[in-house]
Amino acid sequence: MISFSRQVKEEIVFNDFDECCEKALLLALLKLNGSLSLSSQGPVLTLRTENAKIASKTHQILKHLYQPQIEFLVSRKMKLRKNNVYTVRITKAREIADDLELFISDLPSRRILQKECCQRAYLAGAFLATGSVNHPSTSNYHLEMSVEDEDLACYLRDLLNTFHLNAKLIKRRNREVVYLKSAEKIADFLRIVGAPKSLMDFENERIDRDFSNNINRWDNCVIANEMKSVQAGQSQIADIALIIEKYGIDHFDEKSQEIVQLRLTYPDVSLAELASLYQEATGQPISKSGINHRLKKIKDEANTLRRLGKEG
């Protein structure tokens, strides 16, 4: 089963982009995952990725925009997870770099990212290059992209925040990490970069999980209330028993006697239920606070008896 991050990336690469947006996406990929080197044939751009579909998308865009010679290499990592690494080596490096303004500044070209659609494509490319997102079934919603350059990280954060995503920036070891923590903002990001199926999966999983959490919280609340009712009933019965033992049942007035009998008969019910039972038995209404007032008087009297017993 593929990770949710991989699912999002593979959905993005199957999108069709306008030519201007292809340049924006390619700019992000080359800026974040690319390098420039010299060979006997002249300068060469190299892009590396562990995702074959991203490598294939890069190949497709380059062919469409620049028709360079492209060498496609596959190797295997020797450390940690021994994943394949796909390397795309590209001629016409100077022409491509000049057109994308790749090395004029550490920041992406304003000319290429003038339009909102291109800004979205650039964010999609940045996520393809360095992004990851937790599966929504986990307890921690988190999406991030990491870069080496602080200025570029700040640019990414600010670009995300033009879409009101509340992105934040932290430093992790030698990388600058731009991240989102809110489930709603992550969902918005998936919509922005063109991953509607992943967005639907994310939202469905989140709704199911939140619904389950709400049910659990409700169940816990009900159980806690039931336990409080049981504990309160047991304490009230102990108070009643002490007074009856000392003075007898006739010590209580008629209304209190009825409440006492109901509490002894129904030791676990709540005060609201006790009030309802009282009305059924006597035909006279009584409020929950009325029941509580009489039981509190019984408790105070029982506590007085206990205190006198200790003093005696």
PAVOKOL-123481 format. One record per residue (C-alpha): residue number from 1; residue in one letter; y negated, x negated, z. Coordinates in steps of 0.5 Angstrom, whole numbers, plus 2048, in hexadecimal, padded with zeros to 3 digits. Layout:
<atoms>
+-----+-----+-----+-----+-----+
!   n ! res !  py !  px !  pz !
+-----+-----+-----+-----+-----+
! NUM !   A !   Y !   X !   Z !
...
+-----+-----+-----+-----+-----+
</atoms>
This chain:
<atoms>
+-----+-----+-----+-----+-----+
!   n ! res !  py !  px !  pz !
+-----+-----+-----+-----+-----+
!   1 !   M ! 800 ! 800 ! 800 !
!   2 !   I ! 7F9 ! 7FD ! 7FE !
!   3 !   S ! 7F4 ! 7FC ! 803 !
!   4 !   F ! 7EE ! 801 ! 803 !
!   5 !   S ! 7E9 ! 7FC ! 801 !
!   6 !   R ! 7ED ! 7FA ! 7FB !
!   7 !   Q ! 7EE ! 802 ! 7F9 !
!   8 !   V ! 7E6 ! 802 ! 7F9 !
!   9 !   K ! 7E5 ! 7FC ! 7F5 !
!  10 !   E ! 7EB ! 7FE ! 7F0 !
!  11 !   E ! 7E7 ! 805 ! 7EF !
!  12 !   I ! 7E0 ! 801 ! 7EE !
!  13 !   V ! 7E3 ! 7FD ! 7E8 !
!  14 !   F ! 7E6 ! 803 ! 7E4 !
!  15 !   N ! 7DF ! 806 ! 7E4 !
!  16 !   D ! 7DB ! 805 ! 7DD !
!  17 !   F ! 7D4 ! 802 ! 7DE !
!  18 !   D ! 7CE ! 802 ! 7D9 !
!  19 !   E ! 7CC ! 7FB ! 7D7 !
!  20 !   C ! 7C7 ! 7FA ! 7DC !
!  21 !   C ! 7CB ! 7FC ! 7E1 !
!  22 !   E ! 7D1 ! 7F7 ! 7DF !
!  23 !   K ! 7CC ! 7F1 ! 7DF !
!  24 !   A ! 7CA ! 7F3 ! 7E6 !
!  25 !   L ! 7D1 ! 7F4 ! 7E8 !
!  26 !   L ! 7D3 ! 7ED ! 7E5 !
!  27 !   L ! 7CD ! 7EA ! 7E8 !
!  28 !   A ! 7CF ! 7EC ! 7EF !
!  29 !   L ! 7D6 ! 7E9 ! 7ED !
!  30 !   L ! 7D4 ! 7E2 ! 7EB !
!  31 !   K ! 7CF ! 7E2 ! 7F0 !
!  32 !   L ! 7D4 ! 7E3 ! 7F6 !
!  33 !   N ! 7DA ! 7E0 ! 7F3 !
!  34 !   G ! 7D8 ! 7DC ! 7ED !
!  35 !   S ! 7D7 ! 7D4 ! 7EC !
!  36 !   L ! 7D4 ! 7D0 ! 7E7 !
!  37 !   S ! 7D7 ! 7C9 ! 7E5 !
!  38 !   L ! 7D7 ! 7C4 ! 7DF !
!  39 !   S ! 7DD ! 7C3 ! 7DA !
!  40 !   S ! 7DD ! 7BF ! 7D4 !
!  41 !   Q ! 7DB ! 7C6 ! 7D0 !
!  42 !   G ! 7D5 ! 7C6 ! 7D4 !
!  43 !   P ! 7D3 ! 7CB ! 7DA !
!  44 !   V ! 7D9 ! 7D0 ! 7DC !
!  45 !   L ! 7D8 ! 7D6 ! 7E1 !
!  46 !   T ! 7DE ! 7D7 ! 7E5 !
!  47 !   L ! 7E0 ! 7DD ! 7E9 !
!  48 !   R ! 7E6 ! 7DE ! 7EE !
!  49 !   T ! 7E9 ! 7E4 ! 7F1 !
!  50 !   E ! 7EF ! 7E7 ! 7F4 !
!  51 !   N ! 7EF ! 7ED ! 7F1 !
!  52 !   A ! 7F2 ! 7ED ! 7E9 !
!  53 !   K ! 7EE ! 7F4 ! 7E8 !
!  54 !   I ! 7E7 ! 7F1 ! 7EA !
!  55 !   A ! 7E9 ! 7EA ! 7E5 !
!  56 !   S ! 7EA ! 7EF ! 7E0 !
!  57 !   K ! 7E4 ! 7F3 ! 7E1 !
!  58 !   T ! 7E0 ! 7ED ! 7E1 !
!  59 !   H ! 7E4 ! 7EA ! 7DA !
!  60 !   Q ! 7E2 ! 7F1 ! 7D7 !
!  61 !   I ! 7DB ! 7F1 ! 7D9 !
!  62 !   L ! 7DA ! 7EA ! 7D7 !
!  63 !   K ! 7DD ! 7EB ! 7D0 !
!  64 !   H ! 7D9 ! 7F1 ! 7CF !
!  65 !   L ! 7D2 ! 7EE ! 7D1 !
!  66 !   Y ! 7D3 ! 7E7 ! 7CE !
!  67 !   Q ! 7D9 ! 7E6 ! 7CA !
!  68 !   P ! 7DB ! 7DF ! 7CE !
!  69 !   Q ! 7E1 ! 7DB ! 7CE !
!  70 !   I ! 7E5 ! 7DD ! 7D4 !
!  71 !   E ! 7EB ! 7D9 ! 7D7 !
!  72 !   F ! 7EF ! 7DD ! 7DC !
!  73 !   L ! 7F3 ! 7DA ! 7E1 !
!  74 !   V ! 7F7 ! 7DC ! 7E7 !
!  75 !   S ! 7F9 ! 7D8 ! 7ED !
!  76 !   R ! 7FC ! 7D9 ! 7F4 !
!  77 !   K ! 7F9 ! 7D8 ! 7FA !
!  78 !   M ! 7FD ! 7D3 ! 7FF !
!  79 !   K ! 7FA ! 7D5 ! 806 !
!  80 !   L ! 7FA ! 7DB ! 80A !
!  81 !   R ! 7FC ! 7E1 ! 805 !
!  82 !   K ! 7FF ! 7DE ! 7FF !
!  83 !   N ! 7FB ! 7E3 ! 7FA !
!  84 !   N ! 7FA ! 7E1 ! 7F3 !
!  85 !   V ! 7F3 ! 7DF ! 7F1 !
!  86 !   Y ! 7F0 ! 7E1 ! 7EA !
!  87 !   T ! 7EB ! 7DC ! 7E7 !
!  88 !   V ! 7E6 ! 7DE ! 7E1 !
!  89 !   R ! 7E3 ! 7D8 ! 7DE !
!  90 !   I ! 7DD ! 7D9 ! 7D9 !
!  91 !   T ! 7DA ! 7D6 ! 7D4 !
!  92 !   K ! 7D3 ! 7D7 ! 7D2 !
!  93 !   A ! 7D1 ! 7D6 ! 7D9 !
!  94 !   R ! 7CA ! 7D4 ! 7D7 !
!  95 !   E ! 7C9 ! 7DA ! 7D3 !
!  96 !   I ! 7CC ! 7DF ! 7D8 !
!  97 !   A ! 7C8 ! 7DB ! 7DE !
!  98 !   D ! 7C1 ! 7DC ! 7DB !
!  99 !   D ! 7C2 ! 7E3 ! 7D9 !
! 100 !   L ! 7C4 ! 7E5 ! 7E0 !
! 101 !   E ! 7BF ! 7E0 ! 7E3 !
! 102 !   L ! 7C5 ! 7DE ! 7E7 !
! 103 !   F ! 7C2 ! 7D7 ! 7EA !
! 104 !   I ! 7BB ! 7D9 ! 7E9 !
! 105 !   S ! 7BB ! 7DB ! 7F1 !
! 106 !   D ! 7C0 ! 7DC ! 7F6 !
! 107 !   L ! 7BE ! 7E4 ! 7F6 !
! 108 !   P ! 7C0 ! 7E8 ! 7F0 !
! 109 !   S ! 7BB ! 7E9 ! 7EA !
! 110 !   R ! 7B6 ! 7EF ! 7EB !
! 111 !   R ! 7B6 ! 7F0 ! 7E4 !
! 112 !   I ! 7BE ! 7F2 ! 7E4 !
! 113 !   L ! 7BE ! 7F6 ! 7EA !
! 114 !   Q ! 7B7 ! 7FA ! 7E8 !
! 115 !   K ! 7BB ! 801 ! 7E7 !
! 116 !   E ! 7BF ! 804 ! 7ED !
! 117 !   C ! 7C5 ! 805 ! 7E9 !
! 118 !   C ! 7C5 ! 7FD ! 7E8 !
! 119 !   Q ! 7C4 ! 7FC ! 7F0 !
! 120 !   R ! 7CA ! 801 ! 7F1 !
! 121 !   A ! 7CE ! 7FD ! 7EC !
! 122 !   Y ! 7CC ! 7F6 ! 7EF !
! 123 !   L ! 7CE ! 7F9 ! 7F6 !
! 124 !   A ! 7D5 ! 7FB ! 7F3 !
! 125 !   G ! 7D5 ! 7F4 ! 7F0 !
! 126 !   A ! 7D4 ! 7F1 ! 7F7 !
! 127 !   F ! 7D9 ! 7F5 ! 7FA !
! 128 !   L ! 7DE ! 7F3 ! 7F5 !
! 129 !   A ! 7DC ! 7EC ! 7F6 !
! 130 !   T ! 7DC ! 7EB ! 7FE !
! 131 !   G ! 7DD ! 7F2 ! 801 !
! 132 !   S ! 7E2 ! 7F6 ! 805 !
! 133 !   V ! 7E3 ! 7FC ! 809 !
! 134 !   N ! 7E7 ! 7FF ! 80E !
! 135 !   H ! 7EC ! 805 ! 80D !
! 136 !   P ! 7E9 ! 80B ! 810 !
! 137 !   S ! 7EF ! 80C ! 814 !
! 138 !   T ! 7ED ! 806 ! 818 !
! 139 !   S ! 7E9 ! 807 ! 81F !
! 140 !   N ! 7E3 ! 803 ! 81C !
! 141 !   Y ! 7DF ! 805 ! 816 !
! 142 !   H ! 7DD ! 7FE ! 813 !
! 143 !   L ! 7DB ! 7FC ! 80C !
! 144 !   E ! 7D8 ! 7F5 ! 80A !
! 145 !   M ! 7D6 ! 7F0 ! 805 !
! 146 !   S ! 7D5 ! 7E8 ! 807 !
! 147 !   V ! 7D1 ! 7E3 ! 803 !
! 148 !   E ! 7D0 ! 7DC ! 805 !
! 149 !   D ! 7C8 ! 7DC ! 804 !
! 150 !   E ! 7C4 ! 7E0 ! 809 !
! 151 !   D ! 7BE ! 7E2 ! 804 !
! 152 !   L ! 7C4 ! 7E5 ! 800 !
! 153 !   A ! 7C7 ! 7E8 ! 806 !
! 154 !   C ! 7C0 ! 7EB ! 808 !
! 155 !   Y ! 7BF ! 7ED ! 800 !
! 156 !   L ! 7C5 ! 7F1 ! 800 !
! 157 !   R ! 7C4 ! 7F4 ! 807 !
! 158 !   D ! 7BD ! 7F7 ! 805 !
! 159 !   L ! 7C0 ! 7F9 ! 7FE !
! 160 !   L ! 7C5 ! 7FD ! 802 !
! 161 !   N ! 7BF ! 800 ! 806 !
! 162 !   T ! 7BC ! 802 ! 800 !
! 163 !   F ! 7C1 ! 808 ! 800 !
! 164 !   H ! 7C0 ! 809 ! 807 !
! 165 !   L ! 7C7 ! 806 ! 809 !
! 166 !   N ! 7C4 ! 803 ! 810 !
! 167 !   A ! 7C8 ! 7FC ! 80E !
! 168 !   K ! 7C8 ! 7F6 ! 813 !
! 169 !   L ! 7C8 ! 7EF ! 813 !
! 170 !   I ! 7CC ! 7EA ! 817 !
! 171 !   K ! 7CF ! 7E3 ! 817 !
! 172 !   R ! 7D6 ! 7E2 ! 817 !
! 173 !   R ! 7D8 ! 7DA ! 817 !
! 174 !   N ! 7D5 ! 7D7 ! 811 !
! 175 !   R ! 7D4 ! 7DE ! 80E !
! 176 !   E ! 7CE ! 7E3 ! 80E !
! 177 !   V ! 7D2 ! 7EA ! 80E !
! 178 !   V ! 7CE ! 7F1 ! 80C !
! 179 !   Y ! 7D2 ! 7F7 ! 80F !
! 180 !   L ! 7D2 ! 7FE ! 810 !
! 181 !   K ! 7D5 ! 802 ! 816 !
! 182 !   S ! 7D3 ! 809 ! 815 !
! 183 !   A ! 7D9 ! 80D ! 812 !
! 184 !   E ! 7D3 ! 811 ! 80E !
! 185 !   K ! 7D0 ! 80B ! 80C !
! 186 !   I ! 7D6 ! 808 ! 809 !
! 187 !   A ! 7D8 ! 80F ! 806 !
! 188 !   D ! 7D1 ! 80E ! 802 !
! 189 !   F ! 7D2 ! 807 ! 800 !
! 190 !   L ! 7D9 ! 809 ! 7FD !
! 191 !   R ! 7D5 ! 80F ! 7F9 !
! 192 !   I ! 7CF ! 80A ! 7F7 !
! 193 !   V ! 7D4 ! 805 ! 7F4 !
! 194 !   G ! 7D8 ! 80A ! 7F0 !
! 195 !   A ! 7DF ! 80B ! 7F4 !
! 196 !   P ! 7DF ! 812 ! 7F5 !
! 197 !   K ! 7E7 ! 813 ! 7F6 !
! 198 !   S ! 7E7 ! 80D ! 7FB !
! 199 !   L ! 7E1 ! 811 ! 7FE !
! 200 !   M ! 7E5 ! 818 ! 7FE !
! 201 !   D ! 7EB ! 814 ! 802 !
! 202 !   F ! 7E6 ! 811 ! 807 !
! 203 !   E ! 7E3 ! 818 ! 808 !
! 204 !   N ! 7E9 ! 81B ! 809 !
! 205 !   E ! 7EC ! 816 ! 80D !
! 206 !   R ! 7E6 ! 816 ! 812 !
! 207 !   I ! 7E6 ! 81E ! 812 !
! 208 !   D ! 7ED ! 81E ! 814 !
! 209 !   R ! 7EC ! 818 ! 819 !
! 210 !   D ! 7E6 ! 81B ! 81C !
! 211 !   F ! 7E9 ! 822 ! 81C !
! 212 !   S ! 7EF ! 81F ! 820 !
! 213 !   N ! 7EB ! 81B ! 825 !
! 214 !   N ! 7E7 ! 822 ! 826 !
! 215 !   I ! 7EE ! 826 ! 828 !
! 216 !   N ! 7F0 ! 820 ! 82C !
! 217 !   R ! 7E9 ! 820 ! 830 !
! 218 !   W ! 7EA ! 828 ! 830 !
! 219 !   D ! 7F1 ! 827 ! 833 !
! 220 !   N ! 7EF ! 822 ! 838 !
! 221 !   C ! 7E9 ! 827 ! 83A !
! 222 !   V ! 7ED ! 82D ! 83B !
! 223 !   I ! 7F3 ! 829 ! 83F !
! 224 !   A ! 7ED ! 826 ! 844 !
! 225 !   N ! 7EA ! 82D ! 845 !
! 226 !   E ! 7F1 ! 82F ! 846 !
! 227 !   M ! 7F2 ! 82A ! 84B !
! 228 !   K ! 7EC ! 82B ! 84F !
! 229 !   S ! 7EE ! 832 ! 84F !
! 230 !   V ! 7F4 ! 831 ! 852 !
! 231 !   Q ! 7F1 ! 82C ! 857 !
! 232 !   A ! 7EC ! 830 ! 859 !
! 233 !   G ! 7F1 ! 836 ! 85A !
! 234 !   Q ! 7F5 ! 832 ! 85F !
! 235 !   S ! 7EF ! 830 ! 863 !
! 236 !   Q ! 7ED ! 837 ! 864 !
! 237 !   I ! 7F4 ! 839 ! 866 !
! 238 !   A ! 7F4 ! 834 ! 86B !
! 239 !   D ! 7EE ! 836 ! 86E !
! 240 !   I ! 7F0 ! 83E ! 86E !
! 241 !   A ! 7F7 ! 83C ! 871 !
! 242 !   L ! 7F3 ! 838 ! 877 !
! 243 !   I ! 7EE ! 83E ! 878 !
! 244 !   I ! 7F4 ! 843 ! 878 !
! 245 !   E ! 7F8 ! 83F ! 87D !
! 246 !   K ! 7F2 ! 83F ! 881 !
! 247 !   Y ! 7F0 ! 846 ! 881 !
! 248 !   G ! 7F4 ! 84A ! 87C !
! 249 !   I ! 7F3 ! 84D ! 876 !
! 250 !   D ! 7EE ! 853 ! 879 !
! 251 !   H ! 7E9 ! 84D ! 87B !
! 252 !   F ! 7E7 ! 84E ! 873 !
! 253 !   D ! 7E2 ! 854 ! 871 !
! 254 !   E ! 7E6 ! 859 ! 86C !
! 255 !   K ! 7E3 ! 856 ! 866 !
! 256 !   S ! 7E5 ! 84F ! 868 !
! 257 !   Q ! 7EC ! 851 ! 86A !
! 258 !   E ! 7ED ! 853 ! 863 !
! 259 !   I ! 7EA ! 84D ! 860 !
! 260 !   V ! 7EF ! 849 ! 865 !
! 261 !   Q ! 7F5 ! 84D ! 863 !
! 262 !   L ! 7F3 ! 84C ! 85C !
! 263 !   R ! 7F3 ! 844 ! 85D !
! 264 !   L ! 7F9 ! 844 ! 861 !
! 265 !   T ! 7FD ! 848 ! 85B !
! 266 !   Y ! 7F9 ! 844 ! 856 !
! 267 !   P ! 7F9 ! 83D ! 858 !
! 268 !   D ! 7F7 ! 839 ! 851 !
! 269 !   V ! 7F2 ! 83E ! 84E !
! 270 !   S ! 7EB ! 83C ! 84D !
! 271 !   L ! 7E5 ! 840 ! 851 !
! 272 !   A ! 7E3 ! 844 ! 84A !
! 273 !   E ! 7EB ! 846 ! 84A !
! 274 !   L ! 7EB ! 848 ! 851 !
! 275 !   A ! 7E4 ! 84C ! 850 !
! 276 !   S ! 7E8 ! 850 ! 84B !
! 277 !   L ! 7EE ! 851 ! 84F !
! 278 !   Y ! 7E9 ! 854 ! 855 !
! 279 !   Q ! 7E6 ! 859 ! 850 !
! 280 !   E ! 7ED ! 85B ! 84D !
! 281 !   A ! 7F0 ! 85C ! 855 !
! 282 !   T ! 7E9 ! 85F ! 858 !
! 283 !   G ! 7E6 ! 862 ! 852 !
! 284 !   Q ! 7DF ! 85F ! 854 !
! 285 !   P ! 7DC ! 859 ! 850 !
! 286 !   I ! 7DB ! 852 ! 854 !
! 287 !   S ! 7D8 ! 84C ! 850 !
! 288 !   K ! 7DB ! 845 ! 850 !
! 289 !   S ! 7D5 ! 843 ! 855 !
! 290 !   G ! 7D7 ! 849 ! 85A !
! 291 !   I ! 7DE ! 846 ! 85A !
! 292 !   N ! 7DC ! 83F ! 85B !
! 293 !   H ! 7D7 ! 841 ! 861 !
! 294 !   R ! 7DC ! 844 ! 865 !
! 295 !   L ! 7E2 ! 83F ! 864 !
! 296 !   K ! 7DC ! 83A ! 866 !
! 297 !   K ! 7DB ! 83E ! 86C !
! 298 !   I ! 7E2 ! 83D ! 86E !
! 299 !   K ! 7E2 ! 836 ! 86C !
! 300 !   D ! 7DD ! 835 ! 871 !
! 301 !   E ! 7E0 ! 839 ! 876 !
! 302 !   A ! 7E7 ! 835 ! 875 !
! 303 !   N ! 7E3 ! 82E ! 876 !
! 304 !   T ! 7E0 ! 830 ! 87C !
! 305 !   L ! 7E7 ! 832 ! 87F !
! 306 !   R ! 7E9 ! 82B ! 87D !
! 307 !   R ! 7E3 ! 828 ! 880 !
! 308 !   L ! 7E4 ! 82B ! 886 !
! 309 !   G ! 7EC ! 82A ! 886 !
! 310 !   K ! 7EA ! 822 ! 886 !
! 311 !   E ! 7E5 ! 823 ! 88B !
! 312 !   G ! 7EA ! 827 ! 890 !
+-----+-----+-----+-----+-----+
</atoms>
